[in-house]
Amino acid sequence: MNTYGFLLLPSHNRLYAAGAAELARAELLVLSEAVLGGAVREVGAAELGGVPYVTFRAPELTGEQLRQVANLSSLYALFLIEGEPGAPSLRPVPVERLDKFPSDLLTIQKYPGKTNEDFTKLLLNVTAMACDAPQRLLSGGLRVLDPLCGRGTTLNQALMYGLDCAGVEHDARSVEAYENFLRHWLKAGRLKHRAESGPVRRDKRTLGRRLAVEVGESKELYKKGQSIGLTVVQADTVASDQFFKPGSFDLIVTDAPYGVRYGSRTRGEGGGLTRSPLPLLTEAVPVWARLLRTGGAIGLSWNTYGASRAELAGVLAGAGFEVREEEPYLGFEHRVDQAIVRDLIVARKTA
């Protein structure tokens, strides 16, 4: 057994950084269970040369195993720890990340309420590990839907991984802002692409507005027809099944409204805002479930002040999902600010 250690990304904000080591531990254990055959042992923390590391023991990591570990959301640099405990030496382990595009795709957008991009990557990773084919994350074979996509943080991470993706967002201003950003970013990066937008009509009615993008990781791949597809629809999320075919996605990854800056709108008389995401999720999750293939997975983050894990688990179970309740999946709760304690819940569609 070898001892490994990795530095955490230094970009975390102060509150996220406070819980980053525990989040990294939970994510690593989920990864180990899903694609490493449970090989990871003794996940902990150590201070080496005055710098904190997340440490773990495992057989030598090579090939696809190392590529999986390389994409941990918090991993900055990976080392093999050798020598005596009192005088360890660190040997850098080269890592090959999935990243297809420059990192400014994830970081350049700044706006109030933006979800931390490192947490978005964590949520996507953990959801992918819960589906029945987690190894397809490396091959680009998973299709992602964010049915509450806002200004596209999840979509940008999916693009970074080379995954076809789609989003639904009710707020027209958010969709417009994301379209403006994406078009500018594609042009500034001189990436070969095609982008089209316009209304979606059916039976002489306008159902919403759609942005459709095809982008190539390189000019050569684009010319060969090997492009990555992104679609954003401006519409009510409970109408998502009017725009996409049943069973057409492998992963659903989204942030439920946290109830601070953005609330969940109740339906029926009044139609006011509530801090709880449950009214929205109770109506939307069955619709989302129809868009997910059997064996696919859904990952939701939410503010625990607005709903309990048991309540969300009940909504998911009622829509045909099997909620992952094992220990690694219960280690992601962390404070975002005084009004938000965030957690995530992951489930697999069983029927």
C-alpha positions as CSV (number, residue, x, y, z in Angstrom):
1,M,0.0,0.0,0.0
2,N,1.2,3.5,-0.9
3,T,0.5,6.7,1.0
4,Y,-0.7,9.6,-1.1
5,G,-1.3,13.2,-0.2
6,F,-2.8,16.1,-2.1
7,L,-2.9,19.8,-1.8
8,L,-6.3,21.5,-1.8
9,L,-7.0,24.1,-4.4
10,P,-6.1,27.5,-3.0
11,S,-9.0,29.3,-4.7
12,H,-11.6,28.3,-2.2
13,N,-13.3,31.2,-0.4
14,R,-12.8,31.4,3.4
15,L,-16.0,29.6,4.5
16,Y,-15.7,26.9,1.8
17,A,-12.1,26.4,2.6
18,A,-13.0,25.8,6.3
19,G,-14.8,22.6,5.3
20,A,-12.9,21.8,2.1
21,A,-10.8,18.9,3.7
22,E,-14.0,17.1,4.9
23,L,-15.7,17.6,1.5
24,A,-12.6,16.2,-0.2
25,R,-12.6,13.2,2.1
26,A,-16.2,12.4,1.3
27,E,-15.8,12.9,-2.4
28,L,-12.7,10.7,-2.5
29,L,-14.5,7.9,-0.6
30,V,-17.5,8.1,-3.1
31,L,-15.0,7.9,-6.0
32,S,-13.2,4.9,-4.3
33,E,-16.5,3.0,-3.9
34,A,-17.7,3.7,-7.5
35,V,-14.6,3.3,-9.7
36,L,-11.6,2.2,-7.6
37,G,-13.1,-0.9,-6.1
38,G,-12.9,0.4,-2.6
39,A,-9.1,0.6,-2.7
40,V,-8.8,3.9,-0.8
41,R,-8.1,3.5,2.9
42,E,-7.3,5.7,5.9
43,V,-8.4,9.0,4.5
44,G,-7.1,11.7,6.8
45,A,-5.2,15.0,7.1
46,A,-1.6,15.8,7.7
47,E,0.6,18.9,7.9
48,L,3.8,18.6,6.0
49,G,6.2,21.5,6.0
50,G,3.6,23.6,7.6
51,V,1.1,23.0,4.8
52,P,-2.1,20.9,5.2
53,Y,-2.6,17.9,3.0
54,V,-5.4,15.4,2.6
55,T,-3.8,11.9,2.8
56,F,-4.9,8.4,2.0
57,R,-3.5,4.9,1.5
58,A,-4.1,2.8,-1.7
59,P,-2.3,0.4,-4.0
60,E,-0.3,2.2,-6.7
61,L,-2.6,4.4,-8.8
62,T,-2.0,4.0,-12.5
63,G,-3.9,4.5,-15.8
64,E,-7.6,5.0,-15.5
65,Q,-7.5,5.0,-11.7
66,L,-5.1,7.9,-11.7
67,R,-7.2,9.8,-14.3
68,Q,-10.3,9.4,-12.0
69,V,-8.5,10.8,-9.0
70,A,-7.1,13.6,-11.0
71,N,-10.6,15.1,-11.4
72,L,-11.4,15.4,-7.7
73,S,-12.9,18.9,-7.3
74,S,-10.5,20.0,-4.6
75,L,-7.3,18.4,-5.9
76,Y,-4.5,20.9,-6.7
77,A,-1.4,18.7,-6.8
78,L,-0.9,15.0,-5.9
79,F,2.1,13.5,-4.2
80,L,3.4,10.1,-3.2
81,I,4.6,10.3,0.4
82,E,7.7,8.3,1.0
83,G,10.4,8.0,3.7
84,E,10.1,7.8,7.5
85,P,7.1,9.4,9.3
86,G,9.5,12.0,11.0
87,A,11.2,12.9,7.7
88,P,8.8,12.3,4.8
89,S,9.6,13.1,1.2
90,L,7.1,14.1,-1.4
91,R,7.3,12.7,-5.0
92,P,5.0,14.6,-7.4
93,V,2.5,12.3,-9.3
94,P,1.6,13.7,-12.7
95,V,-2.2,14.0,-13.2
96,E,-4.2,14.2,-16.4
97,R,-7.4,16.1,-15.9
98,L,-10.4,16.0,-18.1
99,D,-10.4,19.7,-18.8
100,K,-11.0,20.4,-22.4
101,F,-11.0,24.2,-22.3
102,P,-9.3,27.1,-20.4
103,S,-10.4,27.5,-16.8
104,D,-11.8,31.0,-17.4
105,L,-14.9,29.2,-18.8
106,L,-15.7,28.5,-15.1
107,T,-14.2,31.5,-13.3
108,I,-14.7,34.6,-15.5
109,Q,-18.4,35.1,-14.7
110,K,-19.0,37.0,-11.4
111,Y,-22.5,37.8,-10.2
112,P,-24.4,37.7,-6.9
113,G,-25.7,34.2,-6.0
114,K,-23.2,32.3,-8.2
115,T,-22.6,28.8,-6.9
116,N,-18.9,28.1,-6.1
117,E,-17.5,26.5,-9.2
118,D,-15.5,24.0,-7.1
119,F,-18.7,22.8,-5.4
120,T,-20.4,22.6,-8.8
121,K,-17.7,20.3,-9.9
122,L,-18.0,18.2,-6.8
123,L,-21.7,17.9,-7.2
124,L,-21.3,16.8,-10.8
125,N,-18.6,14.3,-9.9
126,V,-20.6,12.7,-7.0
127,T,-23.7,12.4,-9.2
128,A,-21.7,10.7,-12.0
129,M,-20.3,8.3,-9.5
130,A,-23.9,7.3,-8.4
131,C,-25.1,6.3,-11.9
132,D,-24.7,2.7,-13.2
133,A,-21.8,3.6,-15.6
134,P,-19.6,6.1,-13.7
135,Q,-16.6,5.1,-15.8
136,R,-18.2,6.9,-18.7
137,L,-17.3,10.3,-17.1
138,L,-13.8,9.8,-18.5
139,S,-15.0,8.9,-22.0
140,G,-17.4,11.9,-22.3
141,G,-20.3,9.5,-22.7
142,L,-22.6,11.1,-20.1
143,R,-25.3,13.6,-21.0
144,V,-26.1,16.2,-18.3
145,L,-29.3,18.2,-17.6
146,D,-29.5,21.1,-15.2
147,P,-33.2,21.9,-15.0
148,L,-32.6,25.1,-12.9
149,C,-29.5,26.2,-14.7
150,G,-29.4,29.9,-13.8
151,R,-26.4,31.4,-15.6
152,G,-24.9,28.1,-16.5
153,T,-22.3,27.1,-13.9
154,T,-23.2,23.4,-14.2
155,L,-23.3,23.6,-18.0
156,N,-19.9,25.2,-18.1
157,Q,-18.5,22.4,-15.9
158,A,-20.1,19.8,-18.2
159,L,-18.5,21.6,-21.2
160,M,-15.2,21.6,-19.5
161,Y,-15.5,17.8,-19.2
162,G,-16.5,17.5,-22.8
163,L,-20.0,16.3,-22.0
164,D,-23.1,17.1,-24.0
165,C,-25.4,19.2,-21.7
166,A,-28.7,21.1,-21.5
167,G,-30.3,23.5,-19.2
168,V,-33.7,24.9,-18.4
169,E,-34.1,28.4,-16.8
170,H,-37.3,30.4,-16.3
171,D,-35.7,33.8,-15.8
172,A,-35.2,35.4,-19.2
173,R,-32.5,37.8,-18.0
174,S,-30.4,34.9,-16.7
175,V,-30.6,33.1,-20.0
176,E,-29.8,36.3,-21.9
177,A,-26.8,37.0,-19.7
178,Y,-25.5,33.4,-20.1
179,E,-26.0,33.5,-23.9
180,N,-24.1,36.8,-24.1
181,F,-21.2,35.4,-22.0
182,L,-21.0,32.2,-23.9
183,R,-21.0,33.8,-27.3
184,H,-18.3,36.3,-26.3
185,W,-16.2,33.6,-24.6
186,L,-16.3,31.3,-27.7
187,K,-15.3,34.2,-30.0
188,A,-12.6,35.5,-27.7
189,G,-11.1,32.0,-27.5
190,R,-11.3,31.5,-31.3
191,L,-13.1,28.2,-30.8
192,K,-14.8,26.6,-33.8
193,H,-18.5,26.7,-33.0
194,R,-22.0,27.2,-34.2
195,A,-24.6,29.1,-32.0
196,E,-28.2,29.6,-32.8
197,S,-31.1,31.0,-30.8
198,G,-34.7,31.7,-31.3
199,P,-38.3,30.9,-30.2
200,V,-39.6,27.3,-29.8
201,R,-43.0,27.0,-31.3
202,R,-45.5,24.2,-31.4
203,D,-49.1,24.2,-32.6
204,K,-48.7,27.9,-33.4
205,R,-47.8,28.6,-29.7
206,T,-44.5,29.9,-28.4
207,L,-43.3,27.5,-25.7
208,G,-40.1,29.2,-24.9
209,R,-36.7,30.3,-26.3
210,R,-33.8,28.0,-27.1
211,L,-30.1,28.5,-27.4
212,A,-28.3,25.7,-29.2
213,V,-24.4,25.6,-29.4
214,E,-22.0,23.1,-31.0
215,V,-18.4,23.7,-30.1
216,G,-15.2,21.8,-30.9
217,E,-12.4,21.1,-28.5
218,S,-10.1,21.8,-31.5
219,K,-10.6,22.9,-35.1
220,E,-9.6,19.4,-36.3
221,L,-12.2,17.7,-34.1
222,Y,-14.9,20.2,-35.1
223,K,-14.2,19.6,-38.8
224,K,-14.6,15.8,-38.2
225,G,-18.0,16.5,-36.7
226,Q,-16.8,15.7,-33.2
227,S,-18.3,18.6,-31.3
228,I,-19.8,19.1,-27.9
229,G,-23.5,20.1,-27.7
230,L,-25.1,22.6,-25.3
231,T,-28.7,23.6,-25.2
232,V,-30.4,26.1,-23.0
233,V,-34.2,26.6,-23.0
234,Q,-35.9,29.6,-21.4
235,A,-39.0,28.0,-19.9
236,D,-40.6,26.8,-16.7
237,T,-38.8,23.8,-15.4
238,V,-42.0,21.8,-14.9
239,A,-42.4,22.0,-18.7
240,S,-38.9,20.5,-19.3
241,D,-40.4,17.4,-20.9
242,Q,-41.8,19.5,-23.7
243,F,-38.3,20.2,-24.9
244,F,-36.4,17.0,-24.4
245,K,-37.1,13.4,-25.1
246,P,-37.8,10.9,-22.3
247,G,-34.7,9.0,-21.1
248,S,-32.3,11.3,-23.0
249,F,-30.1,12.2,-20.1
250,D,-27.7,10.3,-17.9
251,L,-27.3,12.8,-15.1
252,I,-29.4,15.6,-13.6
253,V,-27.4,18.0,-11.6
254,T,-28.8,21.2,-10.1
255,D,-29.0,23.6,-7.1
256,A,-32.4,23.8,-5.6
257,P,-33.4,27.4,-4.7
258,Y,-31.6,28.3,-1.4
259,G,-34.4,30.6,-0.3
260,V,-32.2,33.6,0.4
261,R,-31.5,35.5,-2.8
262,Y,-33.7,33.1,-4.9
263,G,-36.7,31.4,-3.5
264,S,-39.0,28.6,-4.7
265,R,-42.2,29.9,-6.1
266,T,-45.4,28.2,-4.9
267,R,-48.1,27.4,-7.3
268,G,-51.8,28.0,-7.1
269,E,-53.3,31.1,-5.5
270,G,-50.9,33.7,-4.5
271,G,-47.9,32.2,-6.2
272,G,-45.5,33.7,-3.6
273,L,-42.0,32.8,-2.8
274,T,-41.1,30.3,-0.1
275,R,-37.8,29.5,1.5
276,S,-38.4,25.8,1.1
277,P,-37.6,24.1,-2.2
278,L,-40.1,21.4,-1.5
279,P,-43.1,22.9,-3.4
280,L,-41.1,23.3,-6.6
281,L,-39.3,19.9,-6.2
282,T,-42.5,18.0,-5.5
283,E,-43.9,19.1,-8.8
284,A,-40.7,19.2,-10.9
285,V,-38.9,16.0,-9.9
286,P,-41.4,13.6,-11.5
287,V,-41.0,15.6,-14.7
288,W,-37.2,15.5,-14.5
289,A,-37.4,11.7,-13.8
290,R,-39.0,11.1,-17.2
291,L,-36.0,12.7,-18.9
292,L,-33.5,10.5,-17.1
293,R,-32.7,7.0,-18.4
294,T,-33.0,4.1,-16.0
295,G,-29.7,3.8,-14.2
296,G,-29.1,7.5,-14.5
297,A,-28.5,9.6,-11.4
298,I,-29.8,12.9,-10.0
299,G,-27.8,15.2,-7.7
300,L,-29.4,18.1,-5.8
301,S,-27.8,20.6,-3.5
302,W,-30.0,22.6,-1.1
303,N,-30.1,24.8,1.9
304,T,-30.8,22.6,5.0
305,Y,-32.6,25.6,6.6
306,G,-35.3,25.2,4.0
307,A,-35.9,21.4,4.1
308,S,-34.6,18.3,5.7
309,R,-32.8,15.4,4.0
310,A,-35.7,13.1,4.9
311,E,-38.2,15.4,3.1
312,L,-36.0,15.5,-0.1
313,A,-35.4,11.8,0.1
314,G,-39.2,11.3,0.2
315,V,-39.8,13.4,-2.9
316,L,-37.1,11.5,-4.8
317,A,-38.2,8.1,-3.7
318,G,-41.8,9.0,-4.8
319,A,-40.5,9.6,-8.3
320,G,-38.8,6.3,-8.6
321,F,-35.3,7.1,-7.3
322,E,-33.2,5.1,-4.9
323,V,-31.5,7.6,-2.6
324,R,-27.8,6.9,-1.7
325,E,-27.7,6.9,2.1
326,E,-24.3,5.3,2.6
327,E,-21.7,7.1,4.8
328,P,-19.7,8.8,2.1
329,Y,-22.8,10.4,0.7
330,L,-23.7,11.9,4.1
331,G,-20.5,13.9,4.5
332,F,-21.1,16.9,2.3
333,E,-22.9,19.3,4.6
334,H,-21.1,22.6,5.0
335,R,-21.7,26.3,5.8
336,V,-21.9,28.8,3.0
337,D,-22.9,31.9,5.0
338,Q,-25.0,32.7,8.1
339,A,-28.3,32.0,6.2
340,I,-27.1,28.9,4.2
341,V,-25.9,25.5,5.3
342,R,-25.6,23.5,2.1
343,D,-25.8,19.8,1.6
344,L,-26.3,17.5,-1.3
345,I,-28.4,14.4,-2.0
346,V,-27.8,11.9,-4.7
347,A,-30.2,9.2,-6.1
348,R,-30.3,6.6,-8.9
349,K,-33.3,6.1,-11.1
350,T,-34.3,2.5,-10.7
351,A,-37.4,2.2,-13.0
